[in-house]
């Protein structure tokens, strides 16, 4: 006897609250800085217990959508988009599936080359001032060691991503950067010559700045791919480097 199809599982009570809040945020009804109703009001609105509301708040906070404190009468605060949840997901997929470092690098090449290109087209004079400031900070941070230098390096990428004017690209690129760094942090620490690496990084960032300043989107795009290949290709198995090399050289000024 054939079995009857199963009816879809009924959403749990806390999931209904999560879905309601996510929908309002995505539609723009709730904006960054707005507050959700307080816990007591949510209990009444959804006809659920306090524990259900608190579970929904925990899920929303874990997803980076809100900042919440149990019992806060003002209600949870809606946050600006964050790369953290996506970064966790990408890192999880990398460690538990067939995804590899080469896959992440190809993805990062694609994202950051697009961010560089858009920044060259859309950047403002204020963006240039911020980019110059981050390069100066990188030079100042060199004597302080790799950790301080990496923070300044990250600031540069953040300014470029914001200058691109593409929020999703900004968040995705930051998440992939975070995942790659977590995946290879120990290898970099054990194998890199910090001084040489920092000097090369500043030189590269200056070239990117020049391309963005000159609105040379083609060059800015190529620099993102070629520098990522230069920094990370040696960590990829030799038989997987061909795809990276092809992507790194695509659109090279020397080949056009």
C-alpha positions as CSV (number, residue, x, y, z in Angstrom):
1,X,0.0,0.0,0.0
2,X,1.4,3.4,-1.0
3,X,2.0,5.8,1.8
4,X,0.2,9.1,1.9
5,X,2.5,12.2,1.5
6,X,3.5,13.7,4.8
7,X,2.1,17.2,5.5
8,X,4.8,19.8,6.0
9,X,5.9,20.1,9.6
10,X,4.2,23.0,11.4
11,X,6.7,25.7,12.3
12,X,7.5,25.9,16.0
13,X,6.3,29.0,17.8
14,X,9.7,30.7,18.1
15,X,10.2,30.2,14.3
16,X,7.1,32.2,13.6
17,X,8.5,35.1,15.5
18,X,11.9,34.8,13.8
19,X,10.2,34.7,10.4
20,X,8.1,37.7,11.2
21,X,11.0,39.8,12.3
22,X,13.2,38.7,9.3
23,X,10.4,39.6,6.9
24,X,10.0,43.1,8.3
25,X,13.7,43.7,8.2
26,X,14.1,42.5,4.6
27,X,11.1,44.5,3.5
28,X,12.6,47.7,5.0
29,X,9.7,48.1,7.5
30,X,12.3,47.7,10.3
31,X,15.5,49.6,9.7
32,X,18.9,49.6,11.4
33,X,18.6,51.3,14.8
34,X,14.9,50.5,15.2
35,X,13.8,48.5,18.2
36,X,11.5,45.5,18.3
37,X,8.5,45.5,20.7
38,X,9.5,44.5,24.3
39,X,9.3,41.0,25.6
40,X,6.0,41.4,27.3
41,X,4.4,42.9,24.1
42,X,5.7,40.1,22.0
43,X,4.3,37.5,24.4
44,X,0.9,39.1,24.0
45,X,1.2,39.7,20.2
46,X,2.1,36.0,19.4
47,X,0.2,34.4,22.3
48,X,3.3,32.5,23.5
49,X,5.3,32.2,26.7
50,X,8.4,34.2,27.6
51,X,10.7,31.2,26.9
52,X,9.5,31.1,23.3
53,X,10.1,34.8,22.8
54,X,13.6,34.5,24.3
55,X,14.4,31.6,22.1
56,X,13.4,33.6,19.0
57,X,15.6,36.5,20.2
58,X,18.5,34.1,20.7
59,X,18.1,32.9,17.1
60,X,17.8,36.4,15.7
61,X,20.9,37.5,17.6
62,X,22.9,34.5,16.5
63,X,22.0,35.4,12.9
64,X,23.4,38.9,13.5
65,X,20.1,40.6,13.0
66,X,19.5,42.1,16.5
67,X,21.2,42.8,19.8
68,X,19.0,41.6,22.6
69,X,19.0,41.5,26.4
70,X,16.3,39.3,28.1
71,X,13.7,41.5,29.8
72,X,14.9,44.8,28.3
73,X,11.7,46.9,28.2
74,X,13.0,48.9,25.2
75,X,13.1,45.8,23.0
76,X,15.9,44.4,20.9
77,X,17.9,46.6,18.6
78,X,18.0,46.0,14.8
79,X,21.6,45.8,13.7
80,X,23.3,46.7,10.4
81,X,24.2,43.7,8.2
82,X,27.2,41.7,9.5
83,X,29.5,39.2,7.7
84,X,29.8,37.1,10.9
85,X,26.9,34.7,10.3
86,X,27.9,34.1,6.7
87,X,31.5,33.7,7.8
88,X,30.5,31.0,10.2
89,X,28.5,29.2,7.5
90,X,31.3,29.3,5.0
91,X,33.8,28.1,7.6
92,X,31.5,25.3,8.6
93,X,31.0,24.2,4.9
94,X,34.7,24.3,4.3
95,X,35.5,22.0,7.2
96,X,32.6,19.6,6.7
97,X,32.2,19.3,2.9
98,X,34.2,19.0,-0.3
99,X,34.8,22.7,-0.3
100,X,38.6,23.4,-0.4
101,X,41.0,26.3,0.0
102,X,41.2,26.6,-3.8
103,X,37.4,27.0,-4.0
104,X,37.5,29.7,-1.3
105,X,40.3,31.5,-3.1
106,X,38.5,31.5,-6.4
107,X,35.4,32.8,-4.7
108,X,37.4,35.6,-3.0
109,X,39.2,36.5,-6.2
110,X,35.8,36.9,-7.8
111,X,34.4,39.0,-5.0
112,X,37.3,41.3,-4.3
113,X,38.1,41.9,-8.0
114,X,34.5,43.1,-8.4
115,X,34.7,45.3,-5.3
116,X,37.9,46.9,-6.6
117,X,36.4,47.5,-10.0
118,X,33.2,49.0,-8.6
119,X,35.2,51.2,-6.2
120,X,37.3,52.6,-9.1
121,X,34.0,53.6,-10.8
122,X,32.0,54.8,-7.8
123,X,34.6,56.1,-5.3
124,X,34.4,59.6,-3.9
125,X,37.1,61.9,-2.8
126,X,36.3,61.1,0.8
127,X,36.9,57.4,0.0
128,X,40.4,58.3,-1.3
129,X,41.2,60.1,1.9
130,X,40.2,57.1,3.9
131,X,42.2,54.7,1.7
132,X,45.3,56.9,2.0
133,X,44.8,56.9,5.8
134,X,44.6,53.1,6.0
135,X,47.8,52.7,4.0
136,X,49.5,55.2,6.4
137,X,48.2,53.1,9.3
138,X,49.6,50.0,7.8
139,X,53.1,51.6,7.7
140,X,52.7,52.7,11.3
141,X,51.6,49.2,12.3
142,X,54.6,47.4,10.8
143,X,56.8,47.7,13.9
144,X,53.9,46.5,16.1
145,X,53.7,43.1,14.5
146,X,51.4,41.0,12.3
147,X,48.3,41.4,14.4
148,X,48.2,45.2,14.3
149,X,49.2,45.2,10.6
150,X,46.4,42.8,9.8
151,X,43.8,45.1,11.4
152,X,45.0,48.0,9.3
153,X,45.0,45.8,6.2
154,X,41.4,44.8,7.0
155,X,40.5,48.5,7.2
156,X,41.8,49.0,3.7
157,X,39.6,46.2,2.3
158,X,36.6,47.6,4.3
159,X,37.0,51.0,2.7
160,X,37.3,49.6,-0.8
161,X,34.2,47.4,-0.2
162,X,32.2,50.3,1.1
163,X,33.4,52.5,-1.8
164,X,32.0,49.8,-4.2
165,X,28.5,50.7,-3.1
166,X,27.5,47.1,-3.1
167,X,26.4,45.9,0.4
168,X,26.0,42.2,-0.4
169,X,29.4,42.2,-2.1
170,X,30.9,43.9,1.0
171,X,29.4,41.4,3.4
172,X,30.3,38.3,1.3
173,X,33.9,39.4,0.7
174,X,34.4,40.0,4.4
175,X,33.0,36.6,5.3
176,X,35.2,34.8,2.8
177,X,38.3,36.7,4.0
178,X,37.5,35.6,7.5
179,X,37.0,32.0,6.5
180,X,40.3,31.8,4.6
181,X,42.2,33.4,7.4
182,X,40.8,30.9,9.9
183,X,41.6,28.0,7.6
184,X,45.3,28.9,7.0
185,X,46.2,31.1,10.0
186,X,48.6,28.5,11.5
187,X,50.3,27.8,8.2
188,X,50.8,31.5,7.6
189,X,52.2,32.0,11.1
190,X,54.7,29.1,10.6
191,X,55.9,29.9,7.1
192,X,55.7,33.6,6.4
193,X,58.4,36.2,6.6
194,X,56.4,38.9,8.3
195,X,58.6,41.8,7.2
196,X,58.7,40.8,3.6
197,X,55.0,40.1,3.5
198,X,54.1,43.4,5.1
199,X,56.3,45.3,2.7
200,X,54.7,43.5,-0.3
201,X,51.2,44.1,1.1
202,X,51.8,47.9,1.4
203,X,53.2,48.0,-2.1
204,X,50.2,46.2,-3.5
205,X,47.7,48.4,-1.6
206,X,49.4,51.5,-3.0
207,X,48.9,50.1,-6.5
208,X,45.3,49.4,-5.8
209,X,44.9,52.9,-4.4
210,X,46.4,54.4,-7.6
211,X,44.1,52.4,-9.8
212,X,41.0,53.4,-7.8
213,X,42.2,57.0,-7.8
214,X,42.7,57.0,-11.5
215,X,39.3,55.2,-12.0
216,X,41.1,52.4,-13.8
217,X,38.6,49.6,-13.0
218,X,40.3,47.1,-15.3
219,X,43.7,47.4,-13.4
220,X,42.0,47.5,-10.0
221,X,40.2,44.3,-10.8
222,X,43.3,42.5,-12.0
223,X,45.3,43.6,-9.0
224,X,42.9,41.9,-6.6
225,X,43.2,38.5,-8.4
226,X,46.9,38.6,-9.0
227,X,47.8,39.6,-5.4
228,X,45.6,36.8,-4.0
229,X,47.4,34.3,-6.2
230,X,50.8,35.6,-5.2
231,X,50.0,35.4,-1.5
232,X,48.2,32.1,-1.3
233,X,49.0,29.9,-4.3
234,X,51.9,28.2,-2.6
235,X,49.4,26.8,0.0
236,X,47.3,25.1,-2.6
237,X,48.3,21.6,-3.9
238,X,50.3,21.9,-7.2
239,X,47.7,20.0,-9.2
240,X,45.0,22.6,-8.2
241,X,46.9,25.7,-9.1
242,X,46.1,25.9,-12.8
243,X,42.6,27.3,-12.2
244,X,44.0,29.9,-9.8
245,X,46.7,30.9,-12.2
246,X,44.3,31.3,-15.1
247,X,42.0,33.5,-13.1
248,X,44.9,35.5,-11.7
249,X,46.2,36.3,-15.2
250,X,42.8,36.9,-16.8
251,X,42.6,40.4,-18.0
252,X,46.3,41.2,-17.2
253,X,47.4,44.5,-18.6
254,X,50.3,42.6,-20.2
255,X,48.0,40.4,-22.1
256,X,45.8,43.0,-23.8
